[in-house]
Amino acid sequence: MKNFNFNLFVAFSLVVTLVSAQESMELTAKDSIVKSSWVAGIGINIVDDTASPFDGNLLDIKDSWNAVPYPSSLSIARNFSNGIGLKAVGSYNKYKVGKLIDGAINMAERDYYAIDGMVSYDLNKLFGETGWFDPFLQAGAGYSSIGNIGRTTGNAGFGFNTWFSDTWGLNFNTMGKWGIEEGSTKQVQHSAGVVYRFGVEKELSKKGMEHLALIDAIKKEQQRVQDSTDAADRAKELAKRMAEEQEAARLAAAEKARIDAENKRKAQIENDIKNLGKIYFAFNSSALNTESKATLTQLATLMEATPSITLEVASYTDSRGPANYNLMLSEKRVKSTIDYLLGQGLSSDRLVPKAYGETNLVNECDDNTPCSAAKHKLNRRSEFLVIRF
């Protein structure tokens, strides 16, 4: 039992090793990263407009942060392969009464609208791709309307996208906004939302390129070893090939001889049955005469000597009389023919009865052509066709 378990462990380890080796020879989805794409996002935004958000009020959520309880930010971005991204963001917010705005308590509810254009840079270009985490820096300009009072801002900030798949992820970013006009105050805008990536173009990551280089190196080494082996074994391979060709020729000759012998055997069987001839019936009769019985006895002997063959026994009438009556008569003739053969010890599954009535005449003696009795007799027959050898 211990030996069995050990052998099973060794076999399992070998399978795992072979599978791992096979996988290492193939690029996978993990070896690719997104090269460029479009990214659309929807989420919420938070505005801190205390006039001095970086002087201790940055995390004062209760008194400084303004937000609405529904999606309030839309964005569209185009990210390029060099790490540069262009992004447009539209957002809405509401300054509530009691919040700290521009250094004073806000006394009236005010609507906030903003549109910003940003240029971003993917920090993965500096630190290496992860495939699922994309931190970035961003800078740009925008315009904010607060209670119908507008201001132009210069913007800068940072954030990151985290991806669950090639298409879906989450975005988080913080952006400082500085009023360009003299006397304008500063504000900070945080945002979080769901992002959808489309128009994706991929390329190999650094690890993917290393993996590809490893695969190429392995293949080159395999080819070098193979070339070396081929050079050393060329004479042996040539001799082997010649031996295989000779064996193939021998087998082909043997197969041809077998086929020829089989065809000869089939032809001999068909000739033997043909040489026995057909059996004939008297007019309007299905009875077997002495000559027919002798022929059928010889046929039974031949079939006993060749147990592999199956015959179709086909019976006919001449054209005299109604067609439906002749069909019934041919059925009686084929039955009497097969009954005699069964009586000689043959199995019924080797005999396939077919009754054709007055069809398939062997001469011109149809309903419209007068013929002698001798000619009509030729059509009153049972004949035999080998259908399985």
C-alpha positions as CSV (number, residue, x, y, z in Angstrom):
1,M,0.0,0.0,0.0
2,K,2.9,2.4,0.8
3,N,4.5,1.7,-2.5
4,F,1.2,2.4,-4.3
5,N,0.8,5.7,-2.5
6,F,4.4,6.7,-3.3
7,N,4.0,5.8,-7.0
8,L,0.7,7.7,-7.1
9,F,2.5,10.8,-5.6
10,V,5.3,10.5,-8.1
11,A,2.9,10.3,-11.0
12,F,0.9,13.3,-9.7
13,S,4.0,15.3,-9.3
14,L,5.1,14.5,-12.8
15,V,1.8,15.6,-14.2
16,V,1.9,18.9,-12.3
17,T,5.4,19.5,-13.6
18,L,4.5,18.8,-17.2
19,V,1.4,21.0,-16.9
20,S,3.4,23.9,-15.4
21,A,6.1,23.5,-18.1
22,Q,3.4,23.6,-20.8
23,E,1.8,26.7,-19.2
24,S,5.2,28.5,-19.0
25,M,5.6,28.0,-22.7
26,E,2.4,30.0,-23.5
27,L,1.5,33.6,-23.0
28,T,-1.6,34.2,-20.8
29,A,-3.9,37.1,-20.1
30,K,-1.7,38.0,-17.1
31,D,1.1,38.8,-19.5
32,S,-0.9,41.7,-21.2
33,I,-1.7,45.1,-19.9
34,V,-4.0,47.8,-21.3
35,K,-2.0,50.0,-23.8
36,S,-4.7,52.6,-24.4
37,S,-8.4,53.0,-23.9
38,W,-11.4,55.2,-23.3
39,V,-12.7,55.4,-19.8
40,A,-16.2,56.6,-18.8
41,G,-17.1,57.2,-15.2
42,I,-20.0,58.1,-12.9
43,G,-19.8,58.8,-9.2
44,I,-20.1,61.2,-6.4
45,N,-18.0,64.3,-5.6
46,I,-17.2,66.1,-2.4
47,V,-16.2,69.8,-2.3
48,D,-14.2,71.5,0.5
49,D,-14.4,75.3,-0.2
50,T,-13.2,76.6,3.2
51,A,-10.8,79.0,1.6
52,S,-7.9,77.3,3.3
53,P,-8.6,73.5,3.0
54,F,-4.9,72.7,3.3
55,D,-4.5,74.5,6.7
56,G,-6.1,71.9,8.9
57,N,-9.6,71.6,7.4
58,L,-8.8,68.9,4.8
59,L,-10.5,66.1,6.8
60,D,-13.1,68.2,8.6
61,I,-16.0,66.2,7.2
62,K,-18.7,67.7,9.3
63,D,-18.1,71.4,8.8
64,S,-16.2,71.5,5.5
65,W,-17.3,68.8,3.2
66,N,-20.2,69.4,0.8
67,A,-21.9,66.5,-1.0
68,V,-25.3,65.3,-2.4
69,P,-26.7,61.8,-1.9
70,Y,-26.8,60.8,-5.5
71,P,-24.5,60.5,-8.5
72,S,-23.1,63.9,-9.1
73,S,-20.0,63.5,-11.3
74,L,-19.6,62.4,-14.9
75,S,-16.3,61.9,-16.7
76,I,-14.8,60.7,-20.0
77,A,-11.1,60.1,-20.5
78,R,-8.8,59.0,-23.2
79,N,-5.6,57.2,-22.0
80,F,-2.7,56.8,-24.4
81,S,0.1,54.2,-24.5
82,N,2.8,56.7,-23.3
83,G,1.0,57.1,-20.0
84,I,-0.6,60.5,-20.8
85,G,-4.3,60.8,-20.4
86,L,-6.8,63.5,-21.3
87,K,-9.9,63.8,-19.1
88,A,-13.1,65.9,-19.0
89,V,-15.2,66.0,-15.8
90,G,-18.5,67.6,-15.2
91,S,-19.8,67.8,-11.6
92,Y,-22.6,69.2,-9.5
93,N,-22.8,69.9,-5.8
94,K,-24.6,71.9,-3.2
95,Y,-23.2,74.2,-0.5
96,K,-25.4,73.7,2.5
97,V,-26.3,76.2,5.2
98,G,-24.0,76.0,8.2
99,K,-21.0,74.7,6.2
100,L,-17.7,76.6,6.3
101,I,-17.4,78.3,2.9
102,D,-14.6,80.8,2.1
103,G,-13.7,81.1,5.7
104,A,-17.2,82.0,6.9
105,I,-20.4,80.1,7.8
106,N,-22.6,79.6,4.8
107,M,-25.9,81.4,5.3
108,A,-27.7,80.4,2.1
109,E,-27.9,77.1,0.1
110,R,-26.0,77.5,-3.1
111,D,-25.6,75.2,-6.2
112,Y,-22.2,74.3,-7.4
113,Y,-21.4,73.4,-11.0
114,A,-17.9,72.7,-12.4
115,I,-16.3,71.5,-15.6
116,D,-12.7,70.6,-15.6
117,G,-10.2,69.5,-18.2
118,M,-7.2,67.5,-17.0
119,V,-4.0,66.0,-18.2
120,S,-2.9,62.9,-16.3
121,Y,0.1,60.7,-16.1
122,D,0.0,57.0,-15.2
123,L,2.6,56.4,-12.5
124,N,2.8,52.7,-13.5
125,K,5.0,53.9,-16.3
126,L,7.6,54.8,-13.6
127,F,7.1,52.0,-11.1
128,G,5.9,49.1,-13.3
129,E,2.5,47.8,-14.4
130,T,0.3,45.9,-12.0
131,G,-2.6,45.2,-14.4
132,W,-5.2,46.1,-11.7
133,F,-4.0,49.2,-9.9
134,D,-3.4,52.5,-11.8
135,P,-2.2,55.5,-9.7
136,F,-1.9,58.8,-11.5
137,L,-1.1,62.5,-11.1
138,Q,-3.2,65.1,-12.8
139,A,-3.2,68.8,-13.6
140,G,-5.3,71.1,-15.7
141,A,-7.8,73.9,-15.5
142,G,-11.5,74.3,-14.9
143,Y,-14.4,76.6,-14.4
144,S,-16.7,76.6,-11.3
145,S,-20.0,78.3,-10.8
146,I,-21.0,78.8,-7.2
147,G,-24.3,80.4,-6.6
148,N,-24.1,82.0,-10.1
149,I,-20.6,83.4,-9.2
150,G,-18.0,81.9,-11.6
151,R,-14.3,81.4,-11.1
152,T,-11.6,80.0,-13.3
153,T,-9.2,77.5,-11.6
154,G,-5.9,75.9,-12.0
155,N,-6.1,72.3,-10.9
156,A,-3.7,69.6,-9.6
157,G,-4.2,66.3,-7.8
158,F,-3.8,62.6,-7.7
159,G,-5.8,59.5,-7.7
160,F,-6.0,55.8,-8.8
161,N,-8.2,53.3,-10.7
162,T,-8.5,49.8,-9.4
163,W,-9.7,47.3,-12.0
164,F,-11.8,44.1,-11.4
165,S,-11.7,43.2,-15.1
166,D,-10.6,44.6,-18.4
167,T,-13.7,46.8,-18.5
168,W,-15.0,47.5,-14.9
169,G,-13.3,49.3,-12.0
170,L,-13.4,52.0,-9.4
171,N,-11.9,55.5,-9.4
172,F,-10.8,57.6,-6.5
173,N,-9.1,61.0,-6.8
174,T,-8.5,64.2,-5.1
175,M,-8.0,67.5,-6.9
176,G,-7.0,70.9,-5.5
177,K,-8.4,73.9,-7.3
178,W,-6.8,77.3,-7.1
179,G,-8.6,80.4,-8.3
180,I,-6.6,82.1,-11.1
181,E,-8.1,85.6,-10.6
182,E,-6.7,87.7,-7.7
183,G,-8.6,87.2,-4.5
184,S,-10.1,83.8,-5.5
185,T,-10.0,81.2,-2.8
186,K,-8.8,77.6,-3.0
187,Q,-11.0,74.5,-2.9
188,V,-10.5,70.7,-2.8
189,Q,-12.7,68.3,-4.7
190,H,-12.7,64.6,-3.9
191,S,-14.5,62.0,-6.1
192,A,-15.2,58.3,-6.1
193,G,-17.1,56.3,-8.7
194,V,-17.5,53.4,-11.1
195,V,-15.5,53.5,-14.3
196,Y,-16.1,51.5,-17.5
197,R,-13.2,51.0,-19.9
198,F,-13.8,50.5,-23.7
199,G,-11.9,50.7,-27.0
200,V,-9.2,48.8,-25.2
201,E,-5.8,48.1,-26.9
202,K,-3.4,45.8,-25.2
203,E,0.3,45.2,-25.2
204,L,2.7,42.9,-23.3
205,S,3.6,44.0,-19.8
206,K,7.2,44.1,-18.6
207,K,6.7,40.7,-17.1
208,G,4.9,39.6,-20.3
209,M,7.9,40.7,-22.3
210,E,10.2,38.8,-20.0
211,H,7.9,35.8,-20.3
212,L,8.0,36.1,-24.1
213,A,11.8,36.4,-24.0
214,L,11.9,33.3,-21.8
215,I,9.7,31.4,-24.2
216,D,11.8,32.5,-27.2
217,A,15.0,31.5,-25.3
218,I,13.6,28.1,-24.4
219,K,12.4,27.5,-28.0
220,K,15.9,28.6,-29.3
221,E,17.6,26.2,-26.9
222,Q,15.2,23.5,-27.8
223,Q,15.9,24.1,-31.5
224,R,19.7,24.2,-30.8
225,V,19.5,20.8,-29.1
226,Q,17.2,19.5,-31.8
227,D,19.6,20.7,-34.5
228,S,22.5,19.1,-32.7
229,T,20.7,15.9,-32.3
230,D,19.6,15.9,-35.9
231,A,23.2,16.4,-37.0
232,A,24.5,13.6,-34.9
233,D,21.7,11.2,-35.8
234,R,21.3,12.1,-39.5
235,A,22.8,8.8,-40.7
236,K,20.7,6.9,-38.2
237,E,17.5,8.7,-39.2
238,L,18.3,8.1,-42.9
239,A,18.7,4.4,-42.2
240,K,15.5,4.4,-40.1
241,R,13.7,6.2,-42.9
242,M,14.9,3.7,-45.5
243,A,13.8,0.8,-43.3
244,E,10.4,2.5,-42.7
245,E,10.0,3.0,-46.5
246,Q,10.9,-0.6,-47.1
247,E,8.5,-1.7,-44.4
248,A,5.8,0.6,-45.9
249,A,6.5,-0.9,-49.3
250,R,6.3,-4.4,-47.9
251,L,3.0,-3.6,-46.1
252,A,1.6,-2.0,-49.2
253,A,2.5,-5.0,-51.2
254,A,1.0,-7.3,-48.6
255,E,-2.2,-5.2,-48.5
256,K,-2.4,-5.2,-52.3
257,A,-2.0,-8.9,-52.3
258,R,-4.7,-9.2,-49.6
259,I,-7.0,-7.0,-51.6
260,D,-6.3,-8.9,-54.8
261,A,-6.8,-12.2,-53.1
262,E,-10.1,-11.0,-51.6
263,N,-11.3,-9.7,-54.9
264,K,-10.3,-13.0,-56.5
265,R,-12.2,-14.8,-53.8
266,K,-15.3,-12.7,-54.3
267,A,-15.0,-13.1,-58.1
268,Q,-14.7,-16.8,-57.7
269,I,-17.8,-17.0,-55.5
270,E,-19.8,-14.9,-57.9
271,N,-18.6,-17.0,-60.8
272,D,-19.4,-20.2,-59.0
273,I,-22.9,-19.0,-58.3
274,K,-23.3,-17.7,-61.8
275,N,-22.2,-21.0,-63.2
276,L,-24.9,-22.7,-61.2
277,G,-27.3,-20.7,-63.3
278,K,-30.9,-19.7,-62.5
279,I,-33.9,-21.8,-61.7
280,Y,-37.0,-21.7,-63.8
281,F,-40.7,-22.3,-63.2
282,A,-43.6,-23.6,-65.2
283,F,-46.3,-21.1,-66.3
284,N,-48.5,-20.0,-63.4
285,S,-46.5,-22.2,-60.9
286,S,-44.2,-21.8,-58.0
287,A,-43.3,-25.4,-57.7
288,L,-39.7,-26.5,-58.0
289,N,-38.9,-29.1,-60.6
290,T,-36.1,-31.7,-60.3
291,E,-33.6,-29.7,-62.2
292,S,-34.2,-26.6,-60.0
293,K,-33.9,-28.6,-56.8
294,A,-30.6,-30.0,-58.0
295,T,-29.3,-26.5,-58.7
296,L,-30.5,-25.3,-55.3
297,T,-28.8,-28.3,-53.6
298,Q,-25.5,-27.3,-55.3
299,L,-26.1,-23.7,-54.2
300,A,-26.6,-24.8,-50.6
301,T,-23.4,-26.9,-50.7
302,L,-21.5,-23.9,-52.0
303,M,-22.9,-21.6,-49.2
304,E,-22.1,-24.1,-46.5
305,A,-18.5,-24.1,-47.8
306,T,-18.5,-20.3,-47.7
307,P,-20.4,-19.3,-44.5
308,S,-19.6,-15.6,-44.8
309,I,-21.8,-14.9,-47.8
310,T,-25.4,-13.6,-47.8
311,L,-27.6,-13.9,-50.9
312,E,-30.4,-11.9,-52.3
313,V,-32.9,-14.4,-53.8
314,A,-34.9,-12.6,-56.5
315,S,-37.9,-14.2,-58.2
316,Y,-39.8,-13.0,-61.3
317,T,-42.7,-13.9,-63.6
318,D,-43.3,-13.4,-67.3
319,S,-45.5,-10.6,-68.5
320,R,-48.6,-12.6,-69.0
321,G,-51.4,-12.0,-66.6
322,P,-52.2,-9.0,-64.4
323,A,-49.2,-7.2,-62.7
324,N,-50.6,-7.5,-59.2
325,Y,-51.2,-11.3,-59.7
326,N,-47.7,-11.7,-61.1
327,L,-46.2,-9.9,-58.0
328,M,-48.1,-12.3,-55.7
329,L,-46.9,-15.2,-57.9
330,S,-43.2,-14.0,-57.6
331,E,-43.6,-13.9,-53.8
332,K,-44.7,-17.5,-53.9
333,R,-41.8,-18.4,-56.1
334,V,-39.2,-16.7,-53.9
335,K,-40.8,-18.4,-50.8
336,S,-40.6,-21.9,-52.4
337,T,-36.9,-21.2,-53.4
338,I,-35.9,-20.1,-49.9
339,D,-37.9,-22.8,-48.2
340,Y,-35.9,-25.4,-50.1
341,L,-32.6,-23.8,-49.2
342,L,-33.7,-23.6,-45.6
343,G,-34.5,-27.3,-45.8
344,Q,-30.9,-27.8,-46.9
345,G,-29.7,-26.5,-43.5
346,L,-29.0,-22.8,-44.4
347,S,-29.9,-20.0,-41.9
348,S,-32.6,-17.6,-42.9
349,D,-30.5,-14.6,-42.0
350,R,-28.3,-15.5,-45.0
351,L,-31.1,-15.3,-47.5
352,V,-32.9,-12.0,-48.4
353,P,-36.1,-12.5,-50.4
354,K,-37.1,-10.1,-53.2
355,A,-40.2,-10.5,-55.3
356,Y,-40.3,-8.4,-58.5
357,G,-43.3,-9.7,-60.3
358,E,-43.1,-9.1,-64.1
359,T,-40.5,-6.3,-63.9
360,N,-36.9,-6.7,-65.0
361,L,-37.6,-8.9,-68.0
362,V,-34.5,-10.5,-69.5
363,N,-35.8,-10.0,-73.1
364,E,-38.4,-8.1,-75.1
365,C,-41.4,-10.1,-74.1
366,D,-43.5,-7.4,-72.5
367,D,-47.3,-7.0,-72.7
368,N,-47.1,-5.5,-76.1
369,T,-44.7,-8.0,-77.7
370,P,-45.8,-11.5,-78.8
371,C,-43.2,-14.1,-77.8
372,S,-42.7,-17.8,-77.9
373,A,-43.2,-20.0,-74.9
374,A,-39.5,-20.6,-74.8
375,K,-38.8,-16.9,-74.5
376,H,-41.5,-16.4,-71.8
377,K,-39.9,-19.2,-69.8
378,L,-36.6,-17.2,-69.5
379,N,-38.5,-14.6,-67.4
380,R,-40.0,-17.1,-65.0
381,R,-37.0,-17.4,-62.8
382,S,-35.3,-17.1,-59.4
383,E,-31.8,-15.7,-59.5
384,F,-29.1,-15.2,-56.9
385,L,-27.0,-12.1,-56.1
386,V,-24.2,-12.0,-53.5
387,I,-24.9,-9.0,-51.2
388,R,-22.4,-9.8,-48.5
389,F,-19.1,-11.7,-48.8
